[in-house]
């Protein structure tokens, strides 16, 4: 038996932010970062919550850590919050998920993404970093799925090009991995195909500042999120979780550097090679996996993504950590540690 659950309510279009009025009369904790707080954008969210008692937790810095989540839980409890609104990129949303997870009771979670990439606004995933041990912990539970996601492309205006590139490549990675993992199905395939083809076509324009393209990337990100929330992710994310904790590079960039190498390794499994060929065809490329991995390398160069990540790191340890990552369990083919080390050698140092 198979099933598909789409729990998150999506809100978009004119006055989408007005839906926050539904939280009138409640105690609401807003989770964001210092940049958005100082820019004044958070003020618009707080004003839309005018009928609620609010508090702001804006201590998110970089990728969320266990320390940040602990601070957020304290803020949640101090307010005795009845709802949480996450406003920001993947870090703010993942931090909000963490503090809701570790809070004393489950409260409704609303997410307003300000980058087009993580898909965290529709998924049961969050990744928290243990800085003391340089480890990333992916949490996966239906309780982490946000209740409402507000998709408003206006909040993507002014996002730095490097962030647009990193997060946009994350969309492509999410879609590509959801498409080929062992738990993929016709419904997740349809979501992944649309997400991948849209992101591949529109990311360069979004990178150049085109607001219509940014809006399409926001929708592609949510589509890819729904696909991988149901099907899962694979070896690229397992490696990115393990490697990202060591090289301290943005998650989307680590995925972008790894993805072509992982594709070529995964394509040794013939059914997977055929699915990559289908993605290539949808993007107007020659229908084979090499055309797709080559096109992704060219796209990365066009967007200023480096071909390699700074080292050195203990590749054996990274490979071992990746083998234990939950994402590896649903990868299209089985890897052994030495194969993962070979992939890592191609992207580190």
N, C-alpha and C positions, 0 to 999 in steps of 0.2 A: 504493500500500500504506500502511496505517495500523497503528499498534501502540500499546499502552498498557503501560507498565512501572510496577509498584508494588513498589519494592525494599525500603522500610523495614519492618521488623518492628515491629508495634504491640503494646504490652503495657499492660493496664489492669486495673482491678478490685482486690479486696483483696490486699494484700501485693505490688502491682506492683513496688514499690521493691526487693523481695527478689530480683528478677531480676538486680540488680547483682552478686549472688553469683557469677554466671557469669564475672566478671572476676578471681576469686580467683587469686592467684599472679602477676598481671601488675603492671607499673608503670603507674599510671593518673594522668593529669593531670586535675584537676577545674577547669573554667572557670566562673567565676561573677562576681558583682559585689559591691561592698563592702557594700551594704545587706543582701543575703541572707547574706553572711558574718557580719556583726555581729548579725543577727537570731537566729542559731543554727540556721537551717534547713539551712545547708550541713553542719552537724555530723551531721544525720540521714543525709545522702547519704554522708558519709565513713564513718559507722558501718556503713552497708549495704555499703560496700567494704572492710570490716574485714579480709578475707583478701587484700587487695591492698596493694602499696606505693604510697602516694599522695602527691601534692603539690597544692597549691591555687594557682591563678592567679586572683585576684579583683580585678584592676585594670580591669575593664570599667566604664566611666563613660559614660552616654549612648549614642548610636549609635556603633558600632565604627569606629575610625579605623585608618589604616595604622600609626600609631605603636603603638596597642594591640596590633595583630596582631604587629608586630615583637617587642614585649616577650613576647607569648605564645609565639612561636616559640622565643625564648631559653629560656623555662621548659620547653617541650616537649623541647628538646635537652638541657637540664641534667639532666632526669630520665631521658632516653632512653626516653620514654614508649612503651608498647605499646598504649595505648588512651587516648581522651579522652572525658570525660563533661562535657557542657554542662548547667549547671543555672541556669535563669533565663529571662528573656524573650527577645525576638528579638535583642536586642543581644548577649547572652551566647552564644546559639547561632550567630549570624552571625560573631562573633569567633572562636569555636571552629572554625567551618568555615574561616575565613581562615587560622588557624595550622596546621590540618591540611593545607590546600592548599599553603602555603608551606614546610611542614616537609620534611625530607630524604626521608621515605618516608610513604606513606599508611598510617595506622593506623585501626582501627575507631573510629567516632564514635557515642556514645550521647547522646541529647538528652532532657532532662526540662524541658518548658516550665512556667513559673510565671505566664504570662499566656496569654489565649486570643485570639490575633490573627494572628500572623505566619505560622503554618504552617511555619516554618523547619525544624521537626523532621521533615518529610517531603519537603523540596524540594531541588532542585539549585541553588537561588539563594542568593546572599549579596550584601549591599551594604556596601561599605566607603567611608569618607569620607576624602578628602584635604583636611585642614583648611588646609593652606598655600595651596591653590588654590580652596577652596570648591567642590569637585566631589565627586559621589558616583559610585562605580564599581560597577555591578552585574556580578557574576561568575556565569556559568551553565555548569555542567559536571556530568555524572553523578557525578564523583568527590566532589562536595560533598553528595551525598545521604546523610543519616545512616543508619547500619546499624540502629539500634534507637531507638524513641521510647517513653518511658514516660509515659502520660497519667494523671496523678493529680490530681484536682480539689482535693484538700486543700491543695495548694500555691497555689491561687488565693484562699484565705481571707485577708482583710485587704488585698488589692490595692486601692489607692486608686481612688475612683470615676472620676477623670479618666483613669487608665490603662485601666480597664475600658471606658470610652467610646471612647478612642482606638483600642485594640486591637480592640474589637468592630466598629467601623466599618471597620477594616482587613479583617476577615473578610468583611463584606458587599462590599467593593470587590474582593477577590480572587475571590469567587464570581461577581459580576456581570461582571467582565472576562473570566474564563475562559469564561463562558457565551456570549459574543458574538464572541470573537476568531476569526480565520479558521481556526485549527487545532482548534477545538472539534469534538467528535464525540459520539455518543450516550452513551458511557461518562462522559466528562468532564461532559457536560450533566447526567447523573443526579447526579453528585457535587455539581456547582455548585447545582443546584436544591435539593437537600436542605440544603446548607450555607446558602444564602441564606435560605430559608424559616425554618429553625431560628433563625438569628441574628436575623433581623428580629423573630420572635415572642418570643425569650427574652432579648435584650439588655437591655431595660428592667428585667426582674426581676433579671438579673445585676448591673446597675448599682445596684440597690437592696440588693444583698447576698445574694440567694437562692442558696444553695450548689448546689441542684439545677440551677438555671439556669446557674450558672457551669460546672458539669460539662458541660451540653449545649453551651455555647459552646466549651469545649475540644475537643469532638468535631467541632463545626461548623468550627472552625479547621483541624483536620487534614483534614477532607473538602475544604474549599476549597483547602488546600495541595496535596492530591493532584490536584485539578482543574486548578489553574493550573500545576503542575509538568509536566503532560502537554500542556496546551493553550497555555499562555503567558498573558501579561498584555498590556494595551493602553495607550492614550493616557493614561489617568488616571495610571498608574504612571510612564510616561515623563515626564509633567509633574511628578509628585510627586518623582521623583528629582532633576530639575533645579531645581525650586523649593525643595524641602526643604533643599538645600545652601546656599541663600541666606537663607532666613528662619529657619533653625535651630529649626523646630517639629517635634514628634513626627511620624514618618512616617504613622501612622494618621490623625492629625488633618489633615494635608495632603491625604491621599486623601479624607477625609470632606468637606472643603470643596470639593474639585474634582469629586467624583463626579457630583452632580446636573447640573452644567454640562456635563461630558463626555457624560453620558447623552443630554442634549438635543441636543448636537452630533452624536453618533453616530447618533441616531434619524433623521437625514436619510437614512440608508441603510435602506430599507424592511425588508429581512430582519432587521436589527438591532432596528428598532422593534418588530417582531412578537415577537422573543425577550424584549425588555424587557416587553412586554405579558403574556407568559406568566409572567414572574417576579412581576409585579403581581398576576395572578390567583392564583398560589400563596400570596401573602401576604394574600389576602382583599380586595384593592383592585380598583377598576375596571380592566379589562384594557387599559390603554394606557400608553405610556411617560411621559406627563405625570403621571399618577397616581403612578407609581413615584418619579419624581424629586421630586415634591412631598412624598410621604410621607417620603422620606429627609431632606429639609430639615426637616420637622417633628420627626423623630426626633433630628436633630442638635441642634435647639433644646432638646428635652426633656432631652438628655444634657449640655447646657452646652457644646457645640461651637460656636465662633464662626462667624459667616457669612463673615468675611473674615480674611485673614492679614496680619500687620504688614508694611508696606513702608517705603520704596519699594525696588524692585529694577529692574534692567534687564530689562524684559519681553521685549525683542527677543533678548537673550542667552539668557534662560531658554527661550524658544521654540526657538532654534537648538540649544541643548543637548538639548532634548526630542526634536527631530527626529532627532538622532543616537543616541538611546537605543535599545537592542535591542528594548524592549517596543513601540516604535512600529511595528516591521516587521510585526507580526501583528494590528494594530488592525483593526477591522471595516471602516473606511473610511479613505481617504487624506486627510490634512490638509495644508494649506500653512501656513507660519509665521504669516501674518497671522490665520488662524483660531485658531491656538493663542494668539496674543497677545490675541485677543478673549476667549477663555476666561479667561486670566490676569487681564485687566482686571476681570472680574466677581468675582474672589476676593482680590485683593491691594490693600492700601492702605485 
